[in-house]
Amino acid sequence: MSEQIAYLNGEYLRLEDARVPVLDRGFIFGDGVYEVIPVYAGKPLRLAAHLQRLARSLAAIKLPNPHTDEEWAQLLAELVKRHPWADQSIYLHITRGVAPRNHAFPAVTKPTVFMMSGPLKLPSAEERSAGVRTLSLEDFRWQRCDIKSIALLGNCLLRQAAVEAGCKEAVLFRDGWLTEGAASNIFVIENGTLLAPPIDHLILPGITYEITLELAHQHGMPVKVAPISEAQTRQADELWLTSSTNEVLAITELDGHPVGSGRPGPAWRQMSEWFEAFKRDLRSGAEGVASAGVTRAGAPVEAALAGTPAAG
């Protein structure tokens, strides 16, 4: 594997040389937010949408955004350029910075900004052809899952329980209603209609979630965004999970019971074809990071990335 270069507080350096003080509030309190941005052929997927979500998370924890969208775009473009992989996964991490240990926010703060990139690792051919196993669990996380917080212990405990059961992911329910996965959004197919839980404070607004809904609308697949009961989920014709690193993946087993036929269903196969076509357009520049789901507010970001060569 090629040497990984990180960005830390204005400096590009080898990942193993990056250091953060122990009094950083991210280390002490988990006081920060993050983003994960897929890169295809050197092109970040919907960068404007990712930066908008980052800004919302920062505002929710009352942490001033340390950069403009244009500055973020330039930093990310430079990080992508420093690595040889055409397809990458960018991890972006911002904390409130270093301060004496006190639960209250410091009066003056200098955020810690960290970014790293690695090769984009997508589901295996076997996972795509056979689907994946999942475990249902009660969603015991906090009440602000819409914030992409670095404090992910609840998510880690839920994912670990799924892994220990031999499963890919946890499917979470709160008071009898579907929320999401430990690190993914969950969709239901019922009588040919794509069902999606509405985005609220209990669900992270996923970028791939948005793309999936857009592709369904674009190609005429019926869509309904509404609360989904646990009973509906367990009786689904198909279940999908979506995320930046899993794209759209079929769930073929829940709690040891087959979902539908126990194989990836026809609706998933259709969505998979649409998503692959979407990625081909992105790689060629036809889709680009300015997409149907991003407003013109993102235009300066796209301009900043114009001419950025694909790595590799």
Secondary structure per residue as TSV (DSSP state, phi and psi in degrees):
chain	resnum	aa	ss	phi	psi
A	1	M	-	360.0	137.3
A	2	S	-	-65.5	156.9
A	3	E	-	-62.5	133.2
A	4	Q	-	-91.1	133.3
A	5	I	E	-107.3	133.7
A	6	A	E	-111.6	161.7
A	7	Y	E	-114.8	128.2
A	8	L	E	-141.7	112.1
A	9	N	T	49.3	50.6
A	10	G	T	93.6	0.4
A	11	E	E	-128.9	136.7
A	12	Y	E	-94.6	128.6
A	13	L	E	-152.5	166.4
A	14	R	E	-61.0	141.4
A	15	L	G	-55.2	-41.8
A	16	E	G	-68.9	-13.1
A	17	D	G	-95.4	-5.2
A	18	A	-	-72.4	132.3
A	19	R	-	-136.1	141.5
A	20	V	-	-127.2	135.8
A	21	P	-	-60.5	149.0
A	22	V	T	-66.1	-21.0
A	23	L	T	-88.6	9.2
A	24	D	B	-61.8	133.2
A	25	R	H	-66.1	-20.5
A	26	G	H	-65.5	-39.8
A	27	F	H	-73.7	-41.7
A	28	I	H	-77.5	-43.7
A	29	F	H	-120.1	-6.9
A	30	G	-	66.7	32.9
A	31	D	-	-88.8	84.5
A	32	G	E	179.6	178.8
A	33	V	E	-135.2	168.1
A	34	Y	E	-147.9	169.7
A	35	E	E	-142.0	151.2
A	36	V	E	-123.9	123.2
A	37	I	E	-122.5	113.2
A	38	P	E	-71.5	147.7
A	39	V	E	-126.7	123.1
A	40	Y	E	-113.5	122.7
A	41	A	T	50.5	41.3
A	42	G	T	80.8	0.7
A	43	K	E	-109.7	115.0
A	44	P	E	-61.3	137.3
A	45	L	T	-76.1	115.2
A	46	R	T	47.2	56.7
A	47	L	H	-58.1	-41.2
A	48	A	H	-59.2	-40.9
A	49	A	H	-66.8	-40.3
A	50	H	H	-63.1	-42.5
A	51	L	H	-69.6	-32.7
A	52	Q	H	-65.2	-42.0
A	53	R	H	-66.4	-40.2
A	54	L	H	-58.4	-45.1
A	55	A	H	-62.0	-39.0
A	56	R	H	-65.2	-41.5
A	57	S	H	-64.8	-43.5
A	58	L	H	-61.4	-44.2
A	59	A	H	-63.4	-35.8
A	60	A	H	-66.8	-28.8
A	61	I	T	-102.8	12.4
A	62	K	T	58.7	43.2
A	63	L	-	-115.5	116.2
A	64	P	-	-59.0	139.8
A	65	N	-	-68.3	122.7
A	66	P	S	-74.1	-12.2
A	67	H	S	-141.1	154.7
A	68	T	-	-76.2	165.8
A	69	D	H	-59.4	-39.4
A	70	E	H	-63.4	-41.1
A	71	E	H	-65.7	-42.6
A	72	W	H	-58.9	-43.8
A	73	A	H	-59.9	-41.9
A	74	Q	H	-67.0	-41.8
A	75	L	H	-63.5	-44.2
A	76	L	H	-66.2	-41.1
A	77	A	H	-60.8	-40.8
A	78	E	H	-66.2	-40.5
A	79	L	H	-64.4	-43.2
A	80	V	H	-60.0	-43.7
A	81	K	H	-63.5	-27.3
A	82	R	T	-81.4	1.4
A	83	H	S	-123.2	150.9
A	84	P	-	-86.1	-9.7
A	85	W	-	-80.5	133.8
A	86	A	S	-66.1	-42.3
A	87	D	S	-105.6	124.1
A	88	Q	E	-131.7	165.7
A	89	S	E	-126.0	115.4
A	90	I	E	-93.9	128.5
A	91	Y	E	-108.3	124.5
A	92	L	E	-120.5	130.9
A	93	H	E	-140.3	122.4
A	94	I	E	-126.2	127.8
A	95	T	E	-117.3	171.6
A	96	R	-	-74.4	-8.3
A	97	G	-	97.8	-167.2
A	98	V	B	-89.3	132.7
A	99	A	-	-162.9	157.6
A	100	P	-	-56.3	146.5
A	101	R	S	-67.8	112.7
A	102	N	-	-157.4	132.1
A	103	H	S	-59.4	-37.1
A	104	A	S	-68.1	149.4
A	105	F	-	-66.0	144.0
A	106	P	-	-66.9	149.9
A	107	A	S	-64.8	-36.9
A	108	V	S	-122.8	131.4
A	109	T	-	-135.0	145.1
A	110	K	-	-120.9	102.6
A	111	P	-	-58.5	146.6
A	112	T	E	-89.4	126.5
A	113	V	E	-118.1	120.3
A	114	F	E	-130.7	137.0
A	115	M	E	-139.8	146.0
A	116	M	E	-145.0	160.6
A	117	S	E	-132.7	145.5
A	118	G	E	-142.8	171.4
A	119	P	E	-64.1	141.7
A	120	L	-	-73.4	117.2
A	121	K	-	-104.7	112.2
A	122	L	-	-102.2	169.2
A	123	P	-	-55.7	148.9
A	124	S	-	-69.7	164.2
A	125	A	H	-59.9	-36.0
A	126	E	H	-66.4	-42.7
A	127	E	H	-63.5	-37.4
A	128	R	H	-71.5	-38.4
A	129	S	H	-79.9	-32.3
A	130	A	H	-105.4	-14.8
A	131	G	-	79.6	-178.3
A	132	V	E	-130.5	157.1
A	133	R	E	-88.9	146.4
A	134	T	E	-137.1	161.8
A	135	L	E	-124.2	131.9
A	136	S	E	-85.3	140.3
A	137	L	E	-145.0	155.4
A	138	E	E	-74.2	133.0
A	139	D	-	-80.5	100.1
A	140	F	-	-101.8	12.5
A	141	R	S	-71.3	178.2
A	142	W	-	-72.1	178.5
A	143	Q	S	-89.8	8.1
A	144	R	-	-128.0	56.6
A	145	C	T	-71.1	-10.4
A	146	D	T	-72.5	-17.9
A	147	I	S	-84.7	128.4
A	148	K	-	-83.9	72.9
A	149	S	B	-81.6	145.6
A	150	I	S	-74.5	-12.1
A	151	A	-	-80.2	86.9
A	152	L	-	-112.6	23.9
A	153	L	H	-59.8	-41.5
A	154	G	H	-59.4	-46.1
A	155	N	H	-61.3	-40.4
A	156	C	H	-64.2	-42.6
A	157	L	H	-63.2	-40.1
A	158	L	H	-68.9	-44.3
A	159	R	H	-63.5	-40.3
A	160	Q	H	-63.5	-39.5
A	161	A	H	-60.9	-39.6
A	162	A	H	-65.4	-45.1
A	163	V	H	-61.4	-42.4
A	164	E	H	-65.8	-21.8
A	165	A	T	-90.8	6.5
A	166	G	T	78.1	26.4
A	167	C	-	-113.8	158.6
A	168	K	S	-76.4	-39.0
A	169	E	E	-152.7	160.0
A	170	A	E	-97.9	136.9
A	171	V	E	-103.1	120.8
A	172	L	E	-104.3	138.8
A	173	F	E	-124.6	141.0
A	174	R	E	-126.0	114.5
A	175	D	T	55.1	38.8
A	176	G	T	86.6	7.3
A	177	W	E	-123.1	141.1
A	178	L	E	-66.7	132.8
A	179	T	E	-108.1	-80.8
A	180	E	E	-160.7	-166.7
A	181	G	E	-95.2	176.3
A	182	A	S	-62.8	-31.2
A	183	A	S	-147.4	42.4
A	184	S	S	-163.8	165.2
A	185	N	E	-96.7	154.1
A	186	I	E	-120.9	135.8
A	187	F	E	-120.8	153.4
A	188	V	E	-122.1	138.7
A	189	I	E	-107.4	123.0
A	190	E	E	-133.1	113.1
A	191	N	T	52.8	42.8
A	192	G	T	82.4	-2.7
A	193	T	E	-102.7	136.4
A	194	L	E	-83.8	117.1
A	195	L	E	-103.4	135.5
A	196	A	E	-134.1	133.0
A	197	P	-	-64.0	140.7
A	198	P	-	-68.3	145.6
A	199	I	-	-74.8	124.3
A	200	D	S	-146.1	-160.9
A	201	H	T	-70.7	-9.9
A	202	L	T	-99.7	-0.4
A	203	I	S	-136.7	136.3
A	204	L	-	-74.4	130.4
A	205	P	-	-73.4	93.3
A	206	G	-	-75.4	141.2
A	207	I	H	-69.5	-41.3
A	208	T	H	-68.5	-32.3
A	209	Y	H	-55.3	-48.3
A	210	E	H	-63.6	-43.9
A	211	I	H	-62.4	-41.2
A	212	T	H	-60.5	-45.1
A	213	L	H	-64.6	-40.5
A	214	E	H	-62.4	-44.8
A	215	L	H	-63.6	-40.0
A	216	A	H	-61.7	-47.6
A	217	H	H	-60.9	-44.4
A	218	Q	H	-60.7	-37.6
A	219	H	H	-101.1	6.8
A	220	G	T	84.3	16.0
A	221	M	-	-77.6	128.4
A	222	P	-	-59.6	137.8
A	223	V	E	-130.9	139.1
A	224	K	E	-137.8	117.9
A	225	V	E	-99.7	109.5
A	226	A	S	-165.5	160.1
A	227	P	-	-55.1	140.5
A	228	I	-	-119.0	123.3
A	229	S	B	-75.9	161.7
A	230	E	H	-62.2	-38.1
A	231	A	H	-62.3	-44.1
A	232	Q	H	-59.7	-41.8
A	233	T	H	-62.5	-44.5
A	234	R	H	-72.0	-22.3
A	235	Q	T	-99.8	9.7
A	236	A	-	-62.5	148.0
A	237	D	S	-71.6	-36.8
A	238	E	E	-145.7	151.6
A	239	L	E	-127.4	141.1
A	240	W	E	-127.2	154.0
A	241	L	E	-121.4	145.2
A	242	T	E	-132.4	143.5
A	243	S	E	-166.4	171.3
A	244	S	T	-61.2	-36.0
A	245	T	T	-97.9	-15.0
A	246	N	T	-103.2	-9.7
A	247	E	E	54.4	-120.3
A	248	V	E	-119.7	116.8
A	249	L	E	-125.3	136.4
A	250	A	E	-79.3	134.7
A	251	I	E	-95.9	121.1
A	252	T	E	-112.9	-1.6
A	253	E	E	-149.3	134.4
A	254	L	E	-130.2	117.9
A	255	D	T	56.0	38.3
A	256	G	T	82.5	-0.9
A	257	H	E	-108.9	140.6
A	258	P	E	-66.9	144.0
A	259	V	S	-93.8	120.9
A	260	G	T	60.5	-124.8
A	261	S	T	-80.5	-5.9
A	262	G	S	83.5	7.7
A	263	R	S	-130.7	158.7
A	264	P	-	-54.1	130.4
A	265	G	-	-87.2	174.7
A	266	P	H	-64.3	-35.0
A	267	A	H	-66.6	-41.2
A	268	W	H	-63.9	-42.4
A	269	R	H	-59.8	-39.5
A	270	Q	H	-66.4	-46.5
A	271	M	H	-62.2	-37.8
A	272	S	H	-61.2	-41.4
A	273	E	H	-63.5	-42.8
A	274	W	H	-64.2	-40.4
A	275	F	H	-68.0	-38.9
A	276	E	H	-64.1	-39.6
A	277	A	H	-65.0	-40.1
A	278	F	H	-58.5	-43.3
A	279	K	H	-67.3	-38.5
A	280	R	H	-61.1	-41.5
A	281	D	H	-63.4	-40.8
A	282	L	H	-61.8	-46.0
A	283	R	H	-62.1	-37.2
A	284	S	H	-80.8	-12.3
A	285	G	T	94.5	-2.0
A	286	A	S	-70.4	-40.0
A	287	E	S	-85.1	-51.2
A	288	G	-	64.8	-175.7
A	289	V	S	-84.0	-15.9
A	290	A	S	-89.4	109.8
A	291	S	-	-130.0	179.8
A	292	A	T	-60.4	-24.8
A	293	G	T	-93.1	4.5
A	294	V	S	-121.4	133.5
A	295	T	-	-78.1	171.6
A	296	R	G	-65.0	-12.2
A	297	A	G	-60.3	-22.2
A	298	G	G	-85.1	-2.7
A	299	A	H	-56.5	-43.9
A	300	P	H	-59.5	-31.4
A	301	V	H	-64.8	-44.6
A	302	E	H	-64.9	-38.5
A	303	A	H	-63.3	-37.8
A	304	A	H	-65.1	-29.4
A	305	L	H	-89.3	-9.7
A	306	A	T	-59.2	132.0
A	307	G	T	86.4	-1.2
A	308	T	-	-69.2	119.9
A	309	P	-	-73.3	151.6
A	310	A	-	-69.7	138.2
A	311	A	-	-72.4	153.5
A	312	G	-	82.9	360.0
